[in-house]
Amino acid sequence: MVNNLMELARSGEIAFTGAKPKLPTTIPNLTDTMLDVYRIPLKYLYFNDENGRISTQIKRDFGRLTPHSDEIGTEYNDKIARFIEEDNLASLKKTKKSIKEKGQQVYGYVLLDGRIIDGNRRYTALRQLQSETGASHYFEAVILPFTYDAKADRAQIKRLELAIQMGVEEKLQYDPVDLAVDIYQTIIEDELMTAKDYSREANMSDKDVKDRIATVELMHDFLEFINAPADAYYIVKDVKLYNPLYELAKRFAINFPDKGPKYEQTKVTAFALLSKMVLTGGDTVREVREYVKNIVTSTVNDTYNDTVEDTIEDLRDKLESEPITSAAEYRKRLEEATPELREVTEVYNSTVNRQARGKNVDNFVSSIRETLNMLRDIKRGSGLTGNLHFNNFSRDQVEEIRDMMVKVNIISGDLIEVYEDEL
């Protein structure tokens, strides 16, 4: 059974408070004068399964859930309420204490069928208070004249949700995985708005939105690499790989703008290194930046990819032995692939060390070349450089310079013999 809250309001089951809210953004065909705040019995409401945080949690713990109000049964709301409590117990306690002492201070937003667009923590606190006291409690909220049935409505709902959640009030910080997935689903999958619209409504830069979309696309490839469902974003969240993938996505966009075979090979190699980082721990973002600097952007990238190719194939064989549906299963499979990951690590370390040695050699040769160029400049200036003149120097200073040049000459002769012996 699906209710229409406005019909319930007209029948007197939902009370009008008299409050008139001001919309935090502009919605076509919806003005401030059309909106009222109502006191809604809790049984008519339910958590929004399309919310970024909630949808990720549902996929992790339940796979799928059918959303419905407490009037039909409390199981759905109970499950989501437990997640909200575990996600930030301190904030929930603070909200609950405030409502208990002063009543609900900030109204929420709900759709015609009772789906909560804004106010999950307040609704959770009210449900707990109602359960504890036995007294009826009400959620004060604006009833929006929308449902999720029409795509046009969903676009307006998303605009309002973004304005409320990220553009107006100080809200609970979005987990970066949840935020990136919400951006991707809104713009790419559901096509509810453009990237430009999203960035404007969410107070984000265009580049940040673009980078987060690229990160979700890279997350899909990573999840496929480890043999997990493409939408198992919670695995990325649980093993804390979003930030490293975000770094890779930005760097890959610069170094492989057209993608292609080299990109595909480098991407797989990077995923193997990420797997090593998950197994061993450490500062993954710093390690990714060093990998990009020392390997991806250097002349040895192709050689490195070719060297570890067979080992990574062996790693993938172990990852693909059974589907992976959780972070625990992923870690267990990585433990089984310890020999392969150790070999990848050894090749990586030896490659980086060779690069470092090469840079030291280059630096040494460069310093000798700079010394030679300086001496040539002095010779061209008849013993001085720039605008200097001998009358700028004392007799003692000229003698000191002469003595140092004699030593340079003697040392140079000795070094020439050393290099001759090496040839």
For each residue, the residues with C-beta under 8 A, 3 or more apart:
1: 71 72
2: 113
3: 7 8 44 69 71 113 114
4: 7 8 112 113
5: 8 9 14 38 40 44 110 111 112 113 114 143
6: 9 10 112 143 145
7: 3 4 10 11
8: 3 4 5 11 13 14 44
9: 5 6 12 13 14 15 16 38 143
10: 6 7
11: 7 8
12: 9 15
13: 8 9 41
14: 5 8 9 38 39 40 41 44 143
15: 9 12 38 39 138
16: 9 36 37 38
17: 36 37 38 39 140
18: 36 37
19: 36 37 107 140
20: 32 33 35 36 37
21: 32 35 37 107 142
22: 32
23: 26 27 30 31 32 35 160 163
24: 160 163 164 167 168
25: 159 160 162 163 167 201
26: 23
27: 23 30 156 159 160
28: 156
29:
30: 23 27 34 35 144 145 156
31: 23 34 35
32: 20 21 22 23 35
33: 20
34: 30 31 145
35: 20 21 23 30 31 32 142 143 144
36: 16 17 18 19 20 142 143
37: 16 17 18 19 20 21 107 140 141 142
38: 5 9 14 15 16 17 140 141 142 143
39: 14 15 17 138 139 140
40: 5 14 44 45 110 114 138 139 140 141 143
41: 13 14 44 136 138
42: 45 70 123 126 127 130 137 138 139
43: 69 70 71
44: 3 5 8 14 40 41 69 70 71 114
45: 40 42 69 70 110 114 115 116 123 139
46: 67 68 69 70 76 77 114 115 116
47: 51 54 67 76 77 80 81 84 116 120 123
48: 51 54 67 115 116 117 120
49: 54 55 58 65 67 80
50: 54 55 148
51: 47 48 54 55 120
52: 55 56 174 178 179 181 182
53: 56 57 87 174 175 178
54: 47 48 49 50 51 57 58 80 83 120
55: 49 50 51 52 58 59 181
56: 52 53 59 60 175 177 178 181 233 234 237
57: 53 54 60 61 80 83 234
58: 49 54 55 61 62 63 64 65 80
59: 55 56 62 63 231 232 233 234
60: 56 57 234 238 326
61: 57 58 79 83
62: 58 59 65 79
63: 58 59
64: 58
65: 49 58 62 76 79
66: 76
67: 46 47 48 49 76 115
68: 46 72 73 76
69: 3 43 44 45 46 72 77 114
70: 42 43 44 45 46 73 74 77 127
71: 1 3 43 44
72: 1 68 69
73: 68 70 76
74: 70 77 78
75: 78 79
76: 46 47 65 66 67 68 73 79 80
77: 46 47 69 70 74 80 81 127
78: 74 75 81 82
79: 61 62 65 75 76 82 83
80: 47 49 54 57 58 76 77 83 84 120
81: 47 77 78 84 85 124 127 128
82: 78 79 85 86
83: 54 57 61 79 80 86 87
84: 47 80 81 87 88 92 120 121 124
85: 81 82 89 92 124
86: 82 83 89
87: 53 83 84
88: 84 91 92 121 172
89: 85 86 92 93
90: 93 94
91: 88 94 95 121 172
92: 84 85 88 89 95 96 121 124 125
93: 89 90 96 97
94: 90 91 97 98
95: 91 92 98 99 121 122 125
96: 92 93 99 100 125 128 129
97: 93 94 100 101
98: 94 95 101 102 105
99: 95 96 102 103 104 105 122 125 126 129
100: 96 97 129
101: 97 98
102: 98 99 105
103: 99
104: 99 107 122 126 139 140
105: 98 99 102
106: 119 122 169
107: 19 21 37 104 119 140 141 142
108: 116 117 118 119 122 123 139 140 141 142
109: 116 117 118 119 141 142 144 160 161 164
110: 5 40 45 114 115 116 117 119 139 141 142 143 144
111: 5 114 115 117 143 144 146 147 148 157
112: 4 5 6 143 144 145 146 147
113: 2 3 4 5 147 148
114: 3 5 40 44 45 46 69 110 111
115: 45 46 48 67 110 111 147 148
116: 45 46 47 48 108 109 110 119 120 123 139 141
117: 48 108 109 110 111 144 157 160 161 164
118: 108 109 161 164 165
119: 106 107 108 109 110 116 122 123 139 141
120: 47 48 51 54 80 84 116 123 124
121: 84 88 91 92 95 124 125 172
122: 95 99 104 106 108 119 125 126 139
123: 42 45 47 108 116 119 120 126 127 139
124: 81 84 85 92 120 121 127 128
125: 92 95 96 99 121 122 128 129
126: 42 99 104 122 123 129 130 137 138 139
127: 42 70 77 81 123 124 130 131 137
128: 81 96 124 125 131 132
129: 96 99 100 125 126 132 133 135 137
130: 42 126 127 133 134 135 136 137
131: 127 128 134
132: 128 129
133: 129 130 137
134: 130 131
135: 129 130
136: 41 130
137: 42 126 127 129 130 133
138: 15 39 40 41 42 126
139: 39 40 42 45 104 108 110 116 119 122 123 126
140: 17 19 37 38 39 40 104 107 108
141: 37 38 40 107 108 109 110 116 119
142: 21 35 36 37 38 107 108 109 110
143: 5 6 9 14 35 36 38 40 110 111 112
144: 30 35 109 110 111 112 117 157 160
145: 6 30 34 112
146: 111 112 150 153 156 157
147: 111 112 113 115 150 153
148: 50 111 113 115 153 154 157
149: 153
150: 146 147 153 154
151: 154 155 190 192
152: 155 156
153: 146 147 148 149 150 156 157
154: 148 150 151 157 158 190 192
155: 151 152 158 159 192 193
156: 27 28 30 146 152 153 159 160
157: 111 117 144 146 148 153 154 160 161
158: 154 155 161 162 186 192 193
159: 25 27 155 156 162 163 193 197 201
160: 23 24 25 27 109 117 144 156 157 163 164
161: 109 117 118 157 158 164 165
162: 25 158 159 165 166 167 198 201 202
163: 23 24 25 159 160 166 167 168 201
164: 24 109 117 118 160 161 167 168 169 171
165: 118 161 162 169 171 174
166: 162 163 171 174 201 202 203 204
167: 24 25 162 163 164 201 202 203
168: 24 163 164
169: 106 164 165
170:
171: 164 165 166 174
172: 88 91 121
173:
174: 52 53 165 166 171 178 179 182
175: 53 56 178 179 237
176: 179 180 242 243 246
177: 56 180 181 233 234 236 237 242
178: 52 53 56 174 175 181 182 237
179: 52 174 175 176 182 183 212
180: 176 177 183 184 212 213 215 216 219 242 246
181: 52 55 56 177 178 184 185 216 233
182: 52 174 178 179 185 186
183: 179 180 186 187 198 209 212 213 216
184: 180 181 187 188 189 212 213 216 217
185: 181 182 188 189 190
186: 158 182 183 189 190 192 193 198
187: 183 184 190 191 192 193 194 195 198 209 213
188: 184 185 191 213 216
189: 184 185 186
190: 151 154 185 186 187
191: 187 188
192: 151 154 155 158 186 187
193: 155 158 159 186 187 197 198 201
194: 187 197 198
195: 187 198 199 206 209 210 213
196: 199 200 206
197: 159 193 194 200 201
198: 162 183 186 187 193 194 195 201 202 204 209
199: 195 196 202 204 205 206 208 209
200: 196 197 203
201: 25 159 162 163 166 167 193 197 198
202: 162 166 167 198 199 209
203: 166 167 200
204: 166 198 199 208 209
205: 199 208 209
206: 195 196 199 209 210
207: 210 211
208: 199 204 205 211 212
209: 183 187 195 198 199 202 204 205 206 212 213
210: 195 206 207 213 214
211: 207 208 214 215 246 249 250 253
212: 179 180 183 184 208 209 215 216 246
213: 180 183 184 187 188 195 209 210 216 217
214: 210 211 217 218 249 250 252 253
215: 180 211 212 218 219 242 245 246 249
216: 180 181 183 184 188 212 213 219 220 233
217: 184 213 214 220 221 249
218: 214 215 221 222 245 248 249 252 267
219: 180 215 216 222 223 233 236 242 245
220: 216 217 223 224 230
221: 217 218 224 225 267 271
222: 218 219 225 226 236 241 245 271 274
223: 219 220 226 228 229 230 231 232 233 235 236
224: 220 221 227 228 230
225: 221 222 268 271 316 319
226: 222 223 235 271 275 319 324 330 333
227: 224 319 320 322 323 324
228: 223 224 232 235 323 324 325 330
229: 223 232 323 325
230: 220 223 224
231: 59 223
232: 59 223 228 229 235 236 324 325
233: 56 59 177 181 216 219 223 236 237
234: 56 57 59 60 177 237 238 327
235: 223 226 228 232 238 239 324 326 327 330
236: 177 219 222 223 232 233 239 241 242 245
237: 56 175 177 178 233 234 240 242
238: 60 234 235 326 327
239: 235 236 278 327 330 331
240: 237 243 284
241: 222 236 244 245 274 277 278 284
242: 176 177 180 215 219 236 237 245 246
243: 176 240 246 247 284 285
244: 241 247 248 274 277 284 285 287 288
245: 215 218 219 222 236 241 242 248 249 274
246: 176 180 211 212 215 242 243 249 250
247: 243 244 250 251 285 288 289 292
248: 218 244 245 251 252 270 288 292
249: 211 214 215 217 218 245 246 252 253
250: 211 214 246 247 253 254
251: 247 248 254 255 292 296 297
252: 214 218 248 249 255 256 263 266 267
253: 211 214 249 250 256 257
254: 250 251 257
255: 251 252 292 296 297
256: 252 253 259 260 262 263 266
257: 253 254
258: 263
259: 256 263 264
260: 256 263 264
261: 264 265
262: 256 265 266 301 302 305
263: 252 256 258 259 260 266 267
264: 259 260 261 267 268
265: 261 262 268 269 305 309
266: 252 256 262 263 269 270 296 301 305
267: 218 221 252 263 264 270 271
268: 225 264 265 271 272 312
269: 265 266 272 273 304 305 308 312
270: 248 266 267 273 274 288 291 296
271: 221 222 225 226 267 268 274 275
272: 268 269 275 276 308 311 312 315 341 344
273: 269 270 276 277 287 288 291 344 348
274: 222 241 244 245 270 271 277 278 284 288
275: 226 271 272 278 279 315 334 337 341
276: 272 273 279 280 341 344 345
277: 241 244 273 274 280 281 282 284 287 288
278: 239 241 274 275 281 330 331 334
279: 275 276 331 334 335 338 341
280: 276 277 345
281: 277 278
282: 277 286 287
283: 286 287
284: 240 241 243 244 274 277 287 288
285: 243 244 247 288 289
286: 282 283 289 290
287: 244 273 277 282 283 284 290 291
288: 244 247 248 270 273 274 277 284 285 291 292
289: 247 285 286 292 293
290: 286 287 293 294 352
291: 270 273 287 288 294 295 296 348
292: 247 248 251 255 288 289 295 296 297
293: 289 290 296 297 298
294: 290 291 298 351 352 355
295: 291 292 298 300 301 304 348 351 352 355
296: 251 255 266 270 291 292 293 301
297: 251 255 292 293 301
298: 293 294 295 301 355
299:
300: 295 303 304 351 354 355
301: 262 266 295 296 297 298 304 305
302: 262 305 306
303: 300 306 307 351
304: 269 295 300 301 307 308 347 348 351
305: 262 265 266 269 301 302 308 309
306: 302 303 309
307: 303 304 347 351
308: 269 272 304 305 311 312 343 344 347 348
309: 265 305 306 312 313
310: 313 314
311: 272 308 314 315 340 343 344 347
312: 268 269 272 308 309 315 316 340 344
313: 309 310 316 317
314: 310 311 317 318 337 340
315: 272 275 311 312 318 319 337 340 341 344
316: 225 312 313 319 320
317: 313 314 320 321
318: 314 315 321 333 336 337 340
319: 225 226 227 315 316 324 333 337
320: 227 316 317
321: 317 318 333
322: 227 329 333
323: 227 228 229
324: 226 227 228 232 235 319 329 330 333
325: 228 229 232 329
326: 60 235 238 329 330
327: 234 235 238 239 330 331
328: 331 332
329: 322 324 325 326 332 333
330: 226 228 235 239 278 324 326 327 333 334
331: 239 278 279 327 328 334 335
332: 328 329 335 336
333: 226 318 319 321 322 324 329 330 336 337
334: 275 278 279 330 331 337 338 341
335: 279 331 332 338
336: 318 332 333
337: 275 314 315 318 319 333 334 340 341
338: 279 334 335 341 342
339: 342 343
340: 311 312 314 315 318 337 343 344
341: 272 275 276 279 315 334 337 338 344 345
342: 338 339 345 346
343: 308 311 339 340 346 347
344: 272 273 276 308 311 312 315 340 341 347 348
345: 276 280 341 342 348 349
346: 342 343 349 350
347: 304 307 308 311 343 344 350 351
348: 273 291 295 304 308 344 345 351 352
349: 345 346 352 353
350: 346 347 353 354
351: 294 295 300 303 304 307 347 348 354 355
352: 290 294 295 348 349 355 356
353: 349 350 356 357
354: 300 350 351 357 358
355: 294 295 298 300 351 352 358 359
356: 352 353 359 360
357: 353 354 360 361
358: 354 355 361 362
359: 355 356 362 363
360: 356 357 363 364
361: 357 358 364 365
362: 358 359 365 366
363: 359 360 366 367
364: 360 361 367 368
365: 361 362 368 369
366: 362 363 369 370
367: 363 364 370 371
368: 364 365 371 372
369: 365 366 372 373
370: 366 367 373 374
371: 367 368 374 375
372: 368 369 375 376
373: 369 370 376 377
374: 370 371 377 378 385
375: 371 372 378 379 408
376: 372 373 379 380
377: 373 374 380 381 385
378: 374 375 381 383 384 385
379: 375 376 382 383
380: 376 377
381: 377 378 384 385 386 388
382: 379
383: 378 379 390 401
384: 378 381 388 389 390
385: 374 377 378 381 388
386: 381
387:
388: 381 384 385 392 393
389: 384 392
390: 383 384 393 398
391:
392: 388 389
393: 388 390 397 398 401
394: 397 398
395: 398 399
396: 399 400
397: 393 394 400 401
398: 390 393 394 395 401 402
399: 395 396 402 403
400: 396 397 403 404
401: 383 393 397 398 404 405
402: 398 399 405 406
403: 399 400 406 407
404: 400 401 407 408
405: 401 402 408 409
406: 402 403 409 410
407: 403 404 410 411
408: 375 404 405 411 412
409: 405 406 412 413
410: 406 407 413 414
411: 407 408 414 415
412: 408 409 415 416
413: 409 410 416 417
414: 410 411 417 418
415: 411 412 418 419
416: 412 413 419 420
417: 413 414 420 421
418: 414 415 421 422
419: 415 416 422 423
420: 416 417 423
421: 417 418
422: 418 419
423: 419 420
